[in-house]
Amino acid sequence: MSNIVKAEKEIKKALGTKCACYVLITCTEPSADGKMEVEMDFDGDSDLAAFLVENAVQVFDDRFNRRESR
């Protein structure tokens, strides 16, 4: 069983039944050549999952821009 599957089971249990959707993105530590394995999974409506990811990108962009403007 992969780490993401194990984590997903624990996340579902922790979130309970009121969670409409979640997105889980994980990555491994970098290998010697700098490569990392990235996995993504979600539970819930795919449009809602896409909305969550798009909004998360905006949050990261805003934080990056604030940090760069200092």
PyRosetta script that sets phi, psi and omega in degrees:
from pyrosetta import init, pose_from_sequence

init()
pose = pose_from_sequence("MSNIVKAEKEIKKALGTKCACYVLITCTEPSADGKMEVEMDFDGDSDLAAFLVENAVQVFDDRFNRRESR")
pose.set_psi(1, 129.5)
pose.set_omega(1, -178.2)
pose.set_phi(2, -71.8)
pose.set_psi(2, 160.6)
pose.set_omega(2, 178.7)
pose.set_phi(3, -60.9)
pose.set_psi(3, -36.4)
pose.set_omega(3, -178.3)
pose.set_phi(4, -67.3)
pose.set_psi(4, -36.9)
pose.set_omega(4, 178.8)
pose.set_phi(5, -67.0)
pose.set_psi(5, -41.8)
pose.set_omega(5, 177.4)
pose.set_phi(6, -62.5)
pose.set_psi(6, -46.8)
pose.set_omega(6, -179.3)
pose.set_phi(7, -63.5)
pose.set_psi(7, -40.1)
pose.set_omega(7, -178.9)
pose.set_phi(8, -62.0)
pose.set_psi(8, -40.6)
pose.set_omega(8, 178.2)
pose.set_phi(9, -62.0)
pose.set_psi(9, -42.5)
pose.set_omega(9, 179.2)
pose.set_phi(10, -69.1)
pose.set_psi(10, -37.8)
pose.set_omega(10, 179.2)
pose.set_phi(11, -64.8)
pose.set_psi(11, -46.2)
pose.set_omega(11, 178.8)
pose.set_phi(12, -57.6)
pose.set_psi(12, -42.5)
pose.set_omega(12, 179.8)
pose.set_phi(13, -64.4)
pose.set_psi(13, -43.8)
pose.set_omega(13, -178.0)
pose.set_phi(14, -68.7)
pose.set_psi(14, -35.3)
pose.set_omega(14, -177.9)
pose.set_phi(15, -75.0)
pose.set_psi(15, -27.3)
pose.set_omega(15, -179.2)
pose.set_phi(16, 75.2)
pose.set_psi(16, -159.9)
pose.set_omega(16, -172.8)
pose.set_phi(17, -94.3)
pose.set_psi(17, -7.7)
pose.set_omega(17, -175.7)
pose.set_phi(18, -86.9)
pose.set_psi(18, -3.9)
pose.set_omega(18, -178.5)
pose.set_phi(19, -82.6)
pose.set_psi(19, 120.5)
pose.set_omega(19, -179.4)
pose.set_phi(20, -78.9)
pose.set_psi(20, -29.9)
pose.set_omega(20, -175.2)
pose.set_phi(21, -167.1)
pose.set_psi(21, 149.3)
pose.set_omega(21, 169.8)
pose.set_phi(22, -148.1)
pose.set_psi(22, 158.1)
pose.set_omega(22, 176.2)
pose.set_phi(23, -125.9)
pose.set_psi(23, 131.5)
pose.set_omega(23, 179.4)
pose.set_phi(24, -119.8)
pose.set_psi(24, 121.3)
pose.set_omega(24, 177.9)
pose.set_phi(25, -121.6)
pose.set_psi(25, 126.7)
pose.set_omega(25, -179.8)
pose.set_phi(26, -130.7)
pose.set_psi(26, 159.5)
pose.set_omega(26, 173.7)
pose.set_phi(27, -146.4)
pose.set_psi(27, 154.9)
pose.set_omega(27, 177.5)
pose.set_phi(28, -84.0)
pose.set_psi(28, 167.9)
pose.set_omega(28, 170.8)
pose.set_phi(29, -64.0)
pose.set_psi(29, 150.6)
pose.set_omega(29, 178.8)
pose.set_phi(30, -64.9)
pose.set_psi(30, 142.2)
pose.set_omega(30, 175.2)
pose.set_phi(31, -77.7)
pose.set_psi(31, 180.0)
pose.set_omega(31, -179.3)
pose.set_phi(32, -58.5)
pose.set_psi(32, -31.9)
pose.set_omega(32, 179.8)
pose.set_phi(33, -91.5)
pose.set_psi(33, 8.0)
pose.set_omega(33, 174.4)
pose.set_phi(34, 88.1)
pose.set_psi(34, 2.7)
pose.set_omega(34, -178.8)
pose.set_phi(35, -85.3)
pose.set_psi(35, 145.9)
pose.set_omega(35, 179.0)
pose.set_phi(36, -129.9)
pose.set_psi(36, 144.0)
pose.set_omega(36, 174.5)
pose.set_phi(37, -92.4)
pose.set_psi(37, 128.3)
pose.set_omega(37, -179.3)
pose.set_phi(38, -114.5)
pose.set_psi(38, 133.4)
pose.set_omega(38, 176.6)
pose.set_phi(39, -125.8)
pose.set_psi(39, 145.8)
pose.set_omega(39, 176.1)
pose.set_phi(40, -137.7)
pose.set_psi(40, 139.3)
pose.set_omega(40, 174.7)
pose.set_phi(41, -144.2)
pose.set_psi(41, 159.1)
pose.set_omega(41, 176.5)
pose.set_phi(42, -146.9)
pose.set_psi(42, 162.4)
pose.set_omega(42, 175.3)
pose.set_phi(43, -134.0)
pose.set_psi(43, 131.6)
pose.set_omega(43, -178.0)
pose.set_phi(44, 120.2)
pose.set_psi(44, -168.4)
pose.set_omega(44, -178.6)
pose.set_phi(45, -65.0)
pose.set_psi(45, 133.1)
pose.set_omega(45, -177.1)
pose.set_phi(46, -65.5)
pose.set_psi(46, -34.5)
pose.set_omega(46, 177.2)
pose.set_phi(47, -66.1)
pose.set_psi(47, -40.0)
pose.set_omega(47, 177.8)
pose.set_phi(48, -67.1)
pose.set_psi(48, -39.5)
pose.set_omega(48, 177.4)
pose.set_phi(49, -61.9)
pose.set_psi(49, -43.0)
pose.set_omega(49, 178.1)
pose.set_phi(50, -63.0)
pose.set_psi(50, -40.6)
pose.set_omega(50, 177.4)
pose.set_phi(51, -60.6)
pose.set_psi(51, -43.3)
pose.set_omega(51, 178.9)
pose.set_phi(52, -61.7)
pose.set_psi(52, -44.3)
pose.set_omega(52, -179.2)
pose.set_phi(53, -66.0)
pose.set_psi(53, -44.1)
pose.set_omega(53, 179.6)
pose.set_phi(54, -60.9)
pose.set_psi(54, -41.4)
pose.set_omega(54, 178.9)
pose.set_phi(55, -70.7)
pose.set_psi(55, -33.9)
pose.set_omega(55, 176.3)
pose.set_phi(56, -64.3)
pose.set_psi(56, -39.9)
pose.set_omega(56, 177.0)
pose.set_phi(57, -59.5)
pose.set_psi(57, -42.5)
pose.set_omega(57, 179.6)
pose.set_phi(58, -62.6)
pose.set_psi(58, -40.3)
pose.set_omega(58, 178.2)
pose.set_phi(59, -62.1)
pose.set_psi(59, -46.7)
pose.set_omega(59, 179.2)
pose.set_phi(60, -63.4)
pose.set_psi(60, -42.7)
pose.set_omega(60, 178.0)
pose.set_phi(61, -60.1)
pose.set_psi(61, -45.0)
pose.set_omega(61, 179.6)
pose.set_phi(62, -61.4)
pose.set_psi(62, -44.3)
pose.set_omega(62, 179.3)
pose.set_phi(63, -64.8)
pose.set_psi(63, -41.6)
pose.set_omega(63, 178.4)
pose.set_phi(64, -62.0)
pose.set_psi(64, -45.0)
pose.set_omega(64, -179.2)
pose.set_phi(65, -64.3)
pose.set_psi(65, -38.8)
pose.set_omega(65, 177.4)
pose.set_phi(66, -64.9)
pose.set_psi(66, -41.0)
pose.set_omega(66, -179.3)
pose.set_phi(67, -66.9)
pose.set_psi(67, -39.5)
pose.set_omega(67, 179.9)
pose.set_phi(68, -69.6)
pose.set_psi(68, -27.8)
pose.set_omega(68, -176.8)
pose.set_phi(69, -82.9)
pose.set_psi(69, -4.1)
pose.set_omega(69, 179.9)
pose.set_phi(70, -75.1)
pose.dump_pdb("model.pdb")
